[in-house]
Amino acid sequence: MLKNSKVFDVPTLVEKMLEKPYLLTMGKGSIAKMFDLTKNEVIRAKAITRNRMKFGTEYHPSEVAFRPKFPKILILDIESAPLRAYVWSRWKQNISLNQTILESFMLAWSAKFLFSVETLSDVLTPEEVLNEDDERITIGLWKLLDEAEIVIAHNAQGFDIPKINSRFIVNGLQPTTPYKIIDTLLIAKSSFGFSSNKLDALAGYFGLKPKLSTGFELWSNCMKGDIESLSYMEEYNRHDVELLEEVYLKLRPWMKSHPNIAMYMDSERTLCSSCGSSSVNVIPDKFYFTNTTKYPIYRCDCCGGITRGRRTVLDKKVVKALGTSIPR
């Protein structure tokens, strides 16, 4: 029988759960009482343990994800109503404003903070769809984006963020506080040569679960205010966000323009710039060279990412003595 202890916290409970997996099957109330923790702490520990068991050493949320200074990384996806218009042909249409019957608006959104056990979402009611009123769910999404420091979406730059901003301004909202954007579609296009860069295709390449089955009929029925279709739309949207988190983690070590997580964490130790872990080791005889100096290179044992050291390995006198090429 495990003894109650006043010294338990989330990381130590995670280690105990890894050692004794049967704890994962116990209720959060029982575990909270056993280890003198809150139920929320138990929920968090269970989520971290499952990630550790599922992904092994690929990443370790327990090391960084719940530190106080770890940045708030929001993964999101939205679903929008189709635009309606009068047209005379199916191909290459130039649709003017007076041909437009219905402008696009937001049907649903889903989001989760990185490694969080909870996926958040909202969808329009049938009445809101028929009234073309997305104000309520737009306000909810604004609050999340205003809290986020980094936002991840597939086709973020080309669709999600511009579409979201358009709904914000139409509904009378102010700009959110600034955040960095990670667009997994652009990363896939720039770093790899896949035959398709769609989220579902990437999931297939990585051996992940596919997107939920759907077709245009779902959008058509949602536009009629069908409650079952709207419910499925929300489920479809939530699944996309959870799948996007897994795709992002696969792509993360390859992202040359990934926001520097170590900058957010304000640590004097060398941390991985991709995931914030302290489990980084110098790669022997490998350096990052600039025109005037060179830096050590580290590889992260958690996510596999490459990090450049902060301090040059050259002596100051050597650095001063070095010249640079003259621009022509």
RAGIRA-V625279 format. One record per residue. N is the residue number from 0. RES is the residue in one letter. PSI is psi as a letter, one per 30 degrees, with the letter a starting at -180 (* if undefined). OMEGA is omega in degrees with one decimal (* if undefined). NEAR is the number of other ideal C-beta (glycine too) atoms within 10 Angstrom. Layout:
# RAGIRA-V625279
n:N res:RES psi:PSI omega:OMEGA near:NEAR
n:N res:RES psi:PSI omega:OMEGA near:NEAR
This chain:
# RAGIRA-V625279
n:0 res:M psi:k omega:179.9 near:4
n:1 res:L psi:k omega:-178.4 near:10
n:2 res:K psi:k omega:173.6 near:6
n:3 res:N psi:k omega:-178.3 near:10
n:4 res:S psi:k omega:179.0 near:13
n:5 res:K psi:f omega:-174.8 near:6
n:6 res:V psi:g omega:-178.7 near:7
n:7 res:F psi:k omega:170.5 near:17
n:8 res:D psi:a omega:-175.7 near:11
n:9 res:V psi:e omega:-179.3 near:18
n:10 res:P psi:e omega:-179.2 near:13
n:11 res:T psi:e omega:176.3 near:15
n:12 res:L psi:e omega:176.4 near:25
n:13 res:V psi:e omega:179.7 near:22
n:14 res:E psi:e omega:178.5 near:13
n:15 res:K psi:e omega:178.9 near:17
n:16 res:M psi:e omega:175.9 near:22
n:17 res:L psi:e omega:179.4 near:15
n:18 res:E psi:e omega:-177.8 near:8
n:19 res:K psi:i omega:-174.2 near:11
n:20 res:P psi:f omega:-179.6 near:11
n:21 res:Y psi:f omega:177.8 near:7
n:22 res:L psi:f omega:-179.9 near:20
n:23 res:L psi:f omega:-178.5 near:14
n:24 res:T psi:f omega:-179.3 near:6
n:25 res:M psi:l omega:178.4 near:14
n:26 res:G psi:k omega:-177.5 near:10
n:27 res:K psi:e omega:179.0 near:16
n:28 res:G psi:e omega:-180.0 near:10
n:29 res:S psi:e omega:-179.6 near:11
n:30 res:I psi:e omega:179.8 near:23
n:31 res:A psi:e omega:179.2 near:18
n:32 res:K psi:e omega:-178.0 near:13
n:33 res:M psi:e omega:-174.0 near:18
n:34 res:F psi:g omega:176.9 near:22
n:35 res:D psi:h omega:178.0 near:12
n:36 res:L psi:l omega:174.0 near:20
n:37 res:T psi:l omega:178.9 near:11
n:38 res:K psi:e omega:178.7 near:13
n:39 res:N psi:e omega:177.6 near:12
n:40 res:E psi:e omega:178.0 near:19
n:41 res:V psi:e omega:177.9 near:24
n:42 res:I psi:e omega:179.7 near:17
n:43 res:R psi:e omega:-179.2 near:22
n:44 res:A psi:e omega:178.2 near:30
n:45 res:K psi:e omega:-179.6 near:19
n:46 res:A psi:e omega:179.8 near:20
n:47 res:I psi:e omega:-178.9 near:24
n:48 res:T psi:e omega:179.5 near:21
n:49 res:R psi:e omega:176.8 near:16
n:50 res:N psi:e omega:179.5 near:20
n:51 res:R psi:e omega:-178.7 near:20
n:52 res:M psi:e omega:-176.9 near:12
n:53 res:K psi:e omega:-171.4 near:9
n:54 res:F psi:f omega:177.6 near:15
n:55 res:G psi:b omega:-176.4 near:9
n:56 res:T psi:g omega:-179.6 near:11
n:57 res:E psi:e omega:170.7 near:17
n:58 res:Y psi:l omega:-176.3 near:27
n:59 res:H psi:j omega:-179.2 near:22
n:60 res:P psi:e omega:-176.6 near:23
n:61 res:S psi:f omega:-178.4 near:23
n:62 res:E psi:e omega:-170.7 near:20
n:63 res:V psi:e omega:-165.5 near:25
n:64 res:A psi:f omega:-176.6 near:21
n:65 res:F psi:g omega:171.3 near:17
n:66 res:R psi:k omega:-176.5 near:13
n:67 res:P psi:e omega:-175.2 near:5
n:68 res:K psi:g omega:176.6 near:11
n:69 res:F psi:k omega:-175.1 near:20
n:70 res:P psi:l omega:177.7 near:21
n:71 res:K psi:j omega:-176.1 near:15
n:72 res:I psi:j omega:-175.5 near:24
n:73 res:L psi:k omega:175.6 near:23
n:74 res:I psi:k omega:-174.3 near:28
n:75 res:L psi:l omega:175.2 near:26
n:76 res:D psi:k omega:177.5 near:26
n:77 res:I psi:l omega:172.6 near:24
n:78 res:E psi:k omega:-174.3 near:20
n:79 res:S psi:l omega:174.9 near:19
n:80 res:A psi:k omega:177.5 near:19
n:81 res:P psi:k omega:175.0 near:13
n:82 res:L psi:k omega:177.1 near:12
n:83 res:R psi:k omega:-179.6 near:13
n:84 res:A psi:l omega:171.0 near:15
n:85 res:Y psi:k omega:178.8 near:11
n:86 res:V psi:l omega:179.7 near:11
n:87 res:W psi:f omega:-178.3 near:6
n:88 res:S psi:l omega:179.5 near:6
n:89 res:R psi:f omega:-169.4 near:6
n:90 res:W psi:k omega:170.2 near:5
n:91 res:K psi:h omega:-179.7 near:5
n:92 res:Q psi:k omega:171.9 near:12
n:93 res:N psi:j omega:-169.8 near:6
n:94 res:I psi:k omega:179.7 near:11
n:95 res:S psi:l omega:-178.4 near:9
n:96 res:L psi:e omega:-177.4 near:7
n:97 res:N psi:f omega:171.8 near:7
n:98 res:Q psi:f omega:-174.9 near:13
n:99 res:T psi:k omega:177.9 near:13
n:100 res:I psi:e omega:-175.8 near:8
n:101 res:L psi:k omega:174.8 near:12
n:102 res:E psi:l omega:179.6 near:13
n:103 res:S psi:k omega:173.8 near:16
n:104 res:F psi:l omega:-175.5 near:22
n:105 res:M psi:k omega:175.9 near:22
n:106 res:L psi:e omega:-176.3 near:25
n:107 res:A psi:l omega:170.3 near:25
n:108 res:W psi:l omega:174.8 near:28
n:109 res:S psi:k omega:-177.9 near:26
n:110 res:A psi:l omega:172.9 near:25
n:111 res:K psi:k omega:173.0 near:22
n:112 res:F psi:k omega:-175.3 near:20
n:113 res:L psi:k omega:179.3 near:20
n:114 res:F psi:g omega:178.1 near:21
n:115 res:S psi:k omega:178.2 near:20
n:116 res:V psi:f omega:-173.9 near:15
n:117 res:E psi:k omega:172.0 near:8
n:118 res:T psi:k omega:-178.3 near:16
n:119 res:L psi:l omega:178.6 near:17
n:120 res:S psi:l omega:173.7 near:20
n:121 res:D psi:l omega:-178.2 near:19
n:122 res:V psi:l omega:179.7 near:23
n:123 res:L psi:l omega:171.1 near:25
n:124 res:T psi:l omega:176.3 near:14
n:125 res:P psi:e omega:179.9 near:14
n:126 res:E psi:e omega:179.6 near:9
n:127 res:E psi:e omega:177.4 near:18
n:128 res:V psi:e omega:-177.6 near:22
n:129 res:L psi:f omega:176.9 near:12
n:130 res:N psi:g omega:-178.8 near:12
n:131 res:E psi:h omega:-173.2 near:13
n:132 res:D psi:j omega:179.2 near:15
n:133 res:D psi:g omega:-175.9 near:25
n:134 res:E psi:e omega:-175.6 near:16
n:135 res:R psi:e omega:-176.9 near:12
n:136 res:I psi:f omega:177.1 near:23
n:137 res:T psi:e omega:177.9 near:21
n:138 res:I psi:e omega:178.4 near:15
n:139 res:G psi:e omega:179.0 near:14
n:140 res:L psi:e omega:177.9 near:26
n:141 res:W psi:e omega:-178.6 near:18
n:142 res:K psi:e omega:178.9 near:11
n:143 res:L psi:e omega:-179.0 near:19
n:144 res:L psi:e omega:177.7 near:20
n:145 res:D psi:f omega:179.0 near:13
n:146 res:E psi:f omega:-173.4 near:13
n:147 res:A psi:l omega:174.4 near:22
n:148 res:E psi:f omega:175.5 near:15
n:149 res:I psi:k omega:-178.5 near:18
n:150 res:V psi:k omega:-179.7 near:23
n:151 res:I psi:k omega:174.6 near:27
n:152 res:A psi:l omega:177.5 near:27
n:153 res:H psi:j omega:-171.0 near:28
n:154 res:N psi:h omega:-180.0 near:17
n:155 res:A psi:e omega:-175.6 near:20
n:156 res:Q psi:e omega:-175.1 near:13
n:157 res:G psi:f omega:-176.1 near:13
n:158 res:F psi:d omega:-167.0 near:16
n:159 res:D psi:e omega:-175.4 near:22
n:160 res:I psi:e omega:176.6 near:19
n:161 res:P psi:e omega:-179.9 near:10
n:162 res:K psi:e omega:178.9 near:16
n:163 res:I psi:e omega:-179.9 near:22
n:164 res:N psi:e omega:179.6 near:14
n:165 res:S psi:e omega:178.1 near:15
n:166 res:R psi:e omega:177.3 near:22
n:167 res:F psi:e omega:-175.0 near:18
n:168 res:I psi:e omega:178.5 near:10
n:169 res:V psi:e omega:-179.2 near:13
n:170 res:N psi:g omega:171.9 near:17
n:171 res:G psi:g omega:-179.4 near:9
n:172 res:L psi:l omega:176.4 near:17
n:173 res:Q psi:l omega:175.7 near:9
n:174 res:P psi:k omega:174.0 near:11
n:175 res:T psi:l omega:171.9 near:18
n:176 res:T psi:l omega:-173.5 near:10
n:177 res:P psi:k omega:174.8 near:7
n:178 res:Y psi:l omega:174.9 near:18
n:179 res:K psi:l omega:-179.0 near:16
n:180 res:I psi:k omega:171.3 near:14
n:181 res:I psi:j omega:-179.8 near:22
n:182 res:D psi:j omega:-176.4 near:21
n:183 res:T psi:f omega:176.5 near:23
n:184 res:L psi:e omega:179.0 near:19
n:185 res:L psi:e omega:177.7 near:18
n:186 res:I psi:e omega:-179.6 near:22
n:187 res:A psi:e omega:-179.2 near:22
n:188 res:K psi:e omega:-172.5 near:12
n:189 res:S psi:f omega:-172.9 near:13
n:190 res:S psi:f omega:-174.1 near:13
n:191 res:F psi:l omega:179.5 near:12
n:192 res:G psi:h omega:178.9 near:7
n:193 res:F psi:k omega:178.1 near:13
n:194 res:S psi:f omega:174.2 near:6
n:195 res:S psi:k omega:179.6 near:11
n:196 res:N psi:g omega:176.6 near:18
n:197 res:K psi:l omega:-178.3 near:14
n:198 res:L psi:e omega:-178.8 near:22
n:199 res:D psi:e omega:178.8 near:15
n:200 res:A psi:e omega:179.0 near:15
n:201 res:L psi:e omega:178.0 near:25
n:202 res:A psi:e omega:178.4 near:19
n:203 res:G psi:e omega:178.8 near:15
n:204 res:Y psi:e omega:-175.3 near:14
n:205 res:F psi:g omega:179.2 near:13
n:206 res:G psi:g omega:-179.5 near:8
n:207 res:L psi:l omega:178.6 near:16
n:208 res:K psi:k omega:-179.6 near:11
n:209 res:P psi:l omega:172.8 near:12
n:210 res:K psi:l omega:175.8 near:16
n:211 res:L psi:k omega:-178.2 near:15
n:212 res:S psi:k omega:178.5 near:7
n:213 res:T psi:l omega:177.3 near:13
n:214 res:G psi:l omega:-176.4 near:7
n:215 res:F psi:f omega:179.2 near:8
n:216 res:E psi:e omega:178.2 near:9
n:217 res:L psi:e omega:179.0 near:19
n:218 res:W psi:e omega:-180.0 near:16
n:219 res:S psi:e omega:-179.6 near:12
n:220 res:N psi:e omega:176.1 near:16
n:221 res:C psi:e omega:-179.1 near:25
n:222 res:M psi:f omega:175.9 near:18
n:223 res:K psi:f omega:179.6 near:11
n:224 res:G psi:g omega:-179.9 near:16
n:225 res:D psi:j omega:-172.7 near:16
n:226 res:I psi:e omega:179.6 near:13
n:227 res:E psi:e omega:178.5 near:9
n:228 res:S psi:e omega:178.2 near:21
n:229 res:L psi:e omega:177.3 near:23
n:230 res:S psi:e omega:178.5 near:13
n:231 res:Y psi:e omega:177.3 near:17
n:232 res:M psi:e omega:178.4 near:23
n:233 res:E psi:e omega:178.1 near:19
n:234 res:E psi:e omega:178.2 near:15
n:235 res:Y psi:e omega:-179.1 near:18
n:236 res:N psi:e omega:179.5 near:23
n:237 res:R psi:e omega:179.6 near:21
n:238 res:H psi:e omega:178.6 near:17
n:239 res:D psi:e omega:-179.0 near:23
n:240 res:V psi:e omega:179.3 near:23
n:241 res:E psi:e omega:176.6 near:15
n:242 res:L psi:e omega:179.7 near:23
n:243 res:L psi:e omega:177.3 near:22
n:244 res:E psi:e omega:-179.3 near:18
n:245 res:E psi:e omega:177.8 near:17
n:246 res:V psi:e omega:177.9 near:22
n:247 res:Y psi:e omega:-178.2 near:20
n:248 res:L psi:e omega:175.3 near:18
n:249 res:K psi:e omega:-176.9 near:16
n:250 res:L psi:f omega:-169.4 near:19
n:251 res:R psi:e omega:-178.1 near:23
n:252 res:P psi:f omega:-177.2 near:19
n:253 res:W psi:f omega:-173.5 near:16
n:254 res:M psi:j omega:179.7 near:18
n:255 res:K psi:f omega:-177.4 near:8
n:256 res:S psi:g omega:-179.9 near:11
n:257 res:H psi:k omega:175.1 near:18
n:258 res:P psi:k omega:-176.9 near:18
n:259 res:N psi:j omega:-177.7 near:16
n:260 res:I psi:e omega:-178.8 near:24
n:261 res:A psi:e omega:179.6 near:22
n:262 res:M psi:e omega:-178.4 near:12
n:263 res:Y psi:f omega:-169.1 near:19
n:264 res:M psi:f omega:170.0 near:17
n:265 res:D psi:h omega:-178.3 near:8
n:266 res:S psi:k omega:176.6 near:13
n:267 res:E psi:f omega:178.0 near:5
n:268 res:R psi:l omega:174.5 near:8
n:269 res:T psi:k omega:-179.6 near:17
n:270 res:L psi:l omega:175.5 near:25
n:271 res:C psi:k omega:-178.8 near:28
n:272 res:S psi:f omega:-178.3 near:20
n:273 res:S psi:e omega:-175.2 near:24
n:274 res:C psi:f omega:178.1 near:29
n:275 res:G psi:g omega:-178.8 near:24
n:276 res:S psi:l omega:175.5 near:22
n:277 res:S psi:f omega:-179.0 near:16
n:278 res:S psi:i omega:179.5 near:17
n:279 res:V psi:k omega:-177.7 near:25
n:280 res:N psi:k omega:178.6 near:10
n:281 res:V psi:k omega:173.6 near:13
n:282 res:I psi:j omega:-176.1 near:13
n:283 res:P psi:k omega:173.5 near:7
n:284 res:D psi:g omega:176.6 near:6
n:285 res:K psi:k omega:-177.7 near:11
n:286 res:F psi:l omega:172.4 near:15
n:287 res:Y psi:k omega:-174.6 near:16
n:288 res:F psi:k omega:167.0 near:8
n:289 res:T psi:a omega:179.3 near:10
n:290 res:N psi:f omega:-173.9 near:8
n:291 res:T psi:f omega:-178.3 near:12
n:292 res:T psi:a omega:177.3 near:16
n:293 res:K psi:l omega:-175.2 near:15
n:294 res:Y psi:l omega:174.9 near:17
n:295 res:P psi:l omega:178.1 near:18
n:296 res:I psi:k omega:179.2 near:17
n:297 res:Y psi:k omega:170.4 near:22
n:298 res:R psi:k omega:-179.3 near:17
n:299 res:C psi:k omega:177.4 near:24
n:300 res:D psi:f omega:-177.5 near:16
n:301 res:C psi:e omega:-175.5 near:22
n:302 res:C psi:f omega:-179.2 near:24
n:303 res:G psi:g omega:-178.5 near:16
n:304 res:G psi:l omega:179.1 near:21
n:305 res:I psi:k omega:-179.5 near:19
n:306 res:T psi:k omega:174.7 near:24
n:307 res:R psi:k omega:178.9 near:14
n:308 res:G psi:l omega:-178.4 near:16
n:309 res:R psi:f omega:-174.1 near:9
n:310 res:R psi:k omega:178.0 near:9
n:311 res:T psi:l omega:177.3 near:17
n:312 res:V psi:f omega:179.4 near:13
n:313 res:L psi:k omega:174.4 near:16
n:314 res:D psi:k omega:-178.7 near:9
n:315 res:K psi:e omega:-180.0 near:9
n:316 res:K psi:e omega:178.2 near:7
n:317 res:V psi:e omega:179.5 near:11
n:318 res:V psi:e omega:-179.8 near:12
n:319 res:K psi:e omega:-177.2 near:9
n:320 res:A psi:f omega:-177.5 near:9
n:321 res:L psi:k omega:173.8 near:10
n:322 res:G psi:l omega:174.7 near:7
n:323 res:T psi:l omega:-179.1 near:8
n:324 res:S psi:l omega:179.7 near:6
n:325 res:I psi:k omega:178.2 near:5
n:326 res:P psi:k omega:180.0 near:4
n:327 res:R psi:* omega:* near:3
